[in-house]
Amino acid sequence: MTIAEANEPFASGLRTLIVQKGFKNLYLAQKAGYTAQELSDMLHGRRLIEACDIPRLAKALNVREDEIYAAGKEGGAEW
């Protein structure tokens, strides 16, 4: 299994919610305490999204953790 496969559907849900909320990746990264490169790596399968990352990202997006998964399972955004 690749990192990209392990990150799904969470990464897809993140991409979807970023687009829906009109956020820029830099804004979300800073709000969650990451660099823009770290967030980009998570979204593109170059960095594993770990369990400790999920609550930070959900809080920065102002959503529940399960909402990110649900958004990813609904098809996600084209990136």
Biotite code that builds the C-alpha atoms (Angstrom):
import biotite.structure as struc

atoms = struc.array([
    struc.Atom([0.000, 0.000, 0.000], chain_id="A", res_id=1, res_name="MET", atom_name="CA", element="C"),
    struc.Atom([1.315, 3.448, -0.911], chain_id="A", res_id=2, res_name="THR", atom_name="CA", element="C"),
    struc.Atom([1.091, 6.547, 1.274], chain_id="A", res_id=3, res_name="ILE", atom_name="CA", element="C"),
    struc.Atom([-1.470, 8.037, -1.115], chain_id="A", res_id=4, res_name="ALA", atom_name="CA", element="C"),
    struc.Atom([-3.648, 4.937, -0.760], chain_id="A", res_id=5, res_name="GLU", atom_name="CA", element="C"),
    struc.Atom([-3.314, 5.008, 3.033], chain_id="A", res_id=6, res_name="ALA", atom_name="CA", element="C"),
    struc.Atom([-4.323, 8.692, 3.150], chain_id="A", res_id=7, res_name="ASN", atom_name="CA", element="C"),
    struc.Atom([-7.594, 8.104, 1.289], chain_id="A", res_id=8, res_name="GLU", atom_name="CA", element="C"),
    struc.Atom([-10.429, 8.969, 1.745], chain_id="A", res_id=9, res_name="PRO", atom_name="CA", element="C"),
    struc.Atom([-9.197, 11.508, 4.308], chain_id="A", res_id=10, res_name="PHE", atom_name="CA", element="C"),
    struc.Atom([-6.985, 13.422, 1.850], chain_id="A", res_id=11, res_name="ALA", atom_name="CA", element="C"),
    struc.Atom([-9.808, 13.513, -0.689], chain_id="A", res_id=12, res_name="SER", atom_name="CA", element="C"),
    struc.Atom([-12.147, 14.851, 1.983], chain_id="A", res_id=13, res_name="GLY", atom_name="CA", element="C"),
    struc.Atom([-9.636, 17.524, 2.922], chain_id="A", res_id=14, res_name="LEU", atom_name="CA", element="C"),
    struc.Atom([-9.341, 18.625, -0.701], chain_id="A", res_id=15, res_name="ARG", atom_name="CA", element="C"),
    struc.Atom([-13.134, 18.740, -1.042], chain_id="A", res_id=16, res_name="THR", atom_name="CA", element="C"),
    struc.Atom([-13.629, 20.807, 2.107], chain_id="A", res_id=17, res_name="LEU", atom_name="CA", element="C"),
    struc.Atom([-10.790, 23.186, 1.254], chain_id="A", res_id=18, res_name="ILE", atom_name="CA", element="C"),
    struc.Atom([-12.534, 23.945, -2.046], chain_id="A", res_id=19, res_name="VAL", atom_name="CA", element="C"),
    struc.Atom([-16.029, 24.144, -0.487], chain_id="A", res_id=20, res_name="GLN", atom_name="CA", element="C"),
    struc.Atom([-14.892, 26.546, 2.220], chain_id="A", res_id=21, res_name="LYS", atom_name="CA", element="C"),
    struc.Atom([-12.847, 28.648, -0.205], chain_id="A", res_id=22, res_name="GLY", atom_name="CA", element="C"),
    struc.Atom([-9.670, 28.222, 1.827], chain_id="A", res_id=23, res_name="PHE", atom_name="CA", element="C"),
    struc.Atom([-6.168, 28.481, 0.472], chain_id="A", res_id=24, res_name="LYS", atom_name="CA", element="C"),
    struc.Atom([-3.816, 25.652, 1.383], chain_id="A", res_id=25, res_name="ASN", atom_name="CA", element="C"),
    struc.Atom([-1.455, 28.111, 3.090], chain_id="A", res_id=26, res_name="LEU", atom_name="CA", element="C"),
    struc.Atom([-4.262, 29.425, 5.314], chain_id="A", res_id=27, res_name="TYR", atom_name="CA", element="C"),
    struc.Atom([-5.325, 25.933, 6.384], chain_id="A", res_id=28, res_name="LEU", atom_name="CA", element="C"),
    struc.Atom([-1.742, 24.815, 6.927], chain_id="A", res_id=29, res_name="ALA", atom_name="CA", element="C"),
    struc.Atom([-0.961, 27.775, 9.165], chain_id="A", res_id=30, res_name="GLN", atom_name="CA", element="C"),
    struc.Atom([-4.224, 27.451, 11.071], chain_id="A", res_id=31, res_name="LYS", atom_name="CA", element="C"),
    struc.Atom([-3.495, 23.753, 11.740], chain_id="A", res_id=32, res_name="ALA", atom_name="CA", element="C"),
    struc.Atom([0.157, 24.381, 12.660], chain_id="A", res_id=33, res_name="GLY", atom_name="CA", element="C"),
    struc.Atom([1.807, 22.968, 9.529], chain_id="A", res_id=34, res_name="TYR", atom_name="CA", element="C"),
    struc.Atom([3.925, 24.454, 6.795], chain_id="A", res_id=35, res_name="THR", atom_name="CA", element="C"),
    struc.Atom([2.364, 24.749, 3.363], chain_id="A", res_id=36, res_name="ALA", atom_name="CA", element="C"),
    struc.Atom([4.746, 22.041, 2.156], chain_id="A", res_id=37, res_name="GLN", atom_name="CA", element="C"),
    struc.Atom([3.712, 19.628, 4.924], chain_id="A", res_id=38, res_name="GLU", atom_name="CA", element="C"),
    struc.Atom([0.030, 20.042, 4.043], chain_id="A", res_id=39, res_name="LEU", atom_name="CA", element="C"),
    struc.Atom([0.773, 19.685, 0.338], chain_id="A", res_id=40, res_name="SER", atom_name="CA", element="C"),
    struc.Atom([2.704, 16.496, 1.043], chain_id="A", res_id=41, res_name="ASP", atom_name="CA", element="C"),
    struc.Atom([-0.272, 15.098, 2.973], chain_id="A", res_id=42, res_name="MET", atom_name="CA", element="C"),
    struc.Atom([-2.721, 15.996, 0.226], chain_id="A", res_id=43, res_name="LEU", atom_name="CA", element="C"),
    struc.Atom([-0.571, 14.483, -2.511], chain_id="A", res_id=44, res_name="HIS", atom_name="CA", element="C"),
    struc.Atom([0.518, 11.274, -0.796], chain_id="A", res_id=45, res_name="GLY", atom_name="CA", element="C"),
    struc.Atom([4.102, 12.215, 0.007], chain_id="A", res_id=46, res_name="ARG", atom_name="CA", element="C"),
    struc.Atom([3.508, 12.321, 3.790], chain_id="A", res_id=47, res_name="ARG", atom_name="CA", element="C"),
    struc.Atom([1.373, 9.944, 5.788], chain_id="A", res_id=48, res_name="LEU", atom_name="CA", element="C"),
    struc.Atom([-1.595, 11.541, 7.532], chain_id="A", res_id=49, res_name="ILE", atom_name="CA", element="C"),
    struc.Atom([-1.260, 10.209, 11.072], chain_id="A", res_id=50, res_name="GLU", atom_name="CA", element="C"),
    struc.Atom([-3.937, 9.895, 13.742], chain_id="A", res_id=51, res_name="ALA", atom_name="CA", element="C"),
    struc.Atom([-2.594, 12.975, 15.550], chain_id="A", res_id=52, res_name="CYS", atom_name="CA", element="C"),
    struc.Atom([-3.007, 15.068, 12.365], chain_id="A", res_id=53, res_name="ASP", atom_name="CA", element="C"),
    struc.Atom([-6.729, 14.389, 11.992], chain_id="A", res_id=54, res_name="ILE", atom_name="CA", element="C"),
    struc.Atom([-8.068, 16.428, 14.953], chain_id="A", res_id=55, res_name="PRO", atom_name="CA", element="C"),
    struc.Atom([-5.758, 19.342, 14.121], chain_id="A", res_id=56, res_name="ARG", atom_name="CA", element="C"),
    struc.Atom([-6.974, 19.495, 10.540], chain_id="A", res_id=57, res_name="LEU", atom_name="CA", element="C"),
    struc.Atom([-10.624, 19.066, 11.523], chain_id="A", res_id=58, res_name="ALA", atom_name="CA", element="C"),
    struc.Atom([-10.375, 21.892, 14.046], chain_id="A", res_id=59, res_name="LYS", atom_name="CA", element="C"),
    struc.Atom([-8.706, 24.169, 11.483], chain_id="A", res_id=60, res_name="ALA", atom_name="CA", element="C"),
    struc.Atom([-11.526, 23.422, 9.024], chain_id="A", res_id=61, res_name="LEU", atom_name="CA", element="C"),
    struc.Atom([-14.132, 23.859, 11.791], chain_id="A", res_id=62, res_name="ASN", atom_name="CA", element="C"),
    struc.Atom([-15.679, 20.443, 11.075], chain_id="A", res_id=63, res_name="VAL", atom_name="CA", element="C"),
    struc.Atom([-15.948, 17.122, 12.855], chain_id="A", res_id=64, res_name="ARG", atom_name="CA", element="C"),
    struc.Atom([-13.386, 14.482, 11.936], chain_id="A", res_id=65, res_name="GLU", atom_name="CA", element="C"),
    struc.Atom([-16.052, 12.215, 10.473], chain_id="A", res_id=66, res_name="ASP", atom_name="CA", element="C"),
    struc.Atom([-17.188, 15.003, 8.135], chain_id="A", res_id=67, res_name="GLU", atom_name="CA", element="C"),
    struc.Atom([-13.789, 14.922, 6.449], chain_id="A", res_id=68, res_name="ILE", atom_name="CA", element="C"),
    struc.Atom([-14.058, 11.175, 5.872], chain_id="A", res_id=69, res_name="TYR", atom_name="CA", element="C"),
    struc.Atom([-17.642, 11.565, 4.595], chain_id="A", res_id=70, res_name="ALA", atom_name="CA", element="C"),
    struc.Atom([-16.604, 14.279, 2.141], chain_id="A", res_id=71, res_name="ALA", atom_name="CA", element="C"),
    struc.Atom([-13.856, 11.964, 0.862], chain_id="A", res_id=72, res_name="GLY", atom_name="CA", element="C"),
    struc.Atom([-16.200, 9.039, 0.380], chain_id="A", res_id=73, res_name="LYS", atom_name="CA", element="C"),
    struc.Atom([-18.694, 11.170, -1.564], chain_id="A", res_id=74, res_name="GLU", atom_name="CA", element="C"),
    struc.Atom([-16.282, 11.435, -4.462], chain_id="A", res_id=75, res_name="GLY", atom_name="CA", element="C"),
    struc.Atom([-14.001, 14.258, -3.502], chain_id="A", res_id=76, res_name="GLY", atom_name="CA", element="C"),
    struc.Atom([-12.757, 17.220, -5.461], chain_id="A", res_id=77, res_name="ALA", atom_name="CA", element="C"),
    struc.Atom([-10.651, 17.009, -8.569], chain_id="A", res_id=78, res_name="GLU", atom_name="CA", element="C"),
    struc.Atom([-7.237, 18.370, -7.712], chain_id="A", res_id=79, res_name="TRP", atom_name="CA", element="C"),
])
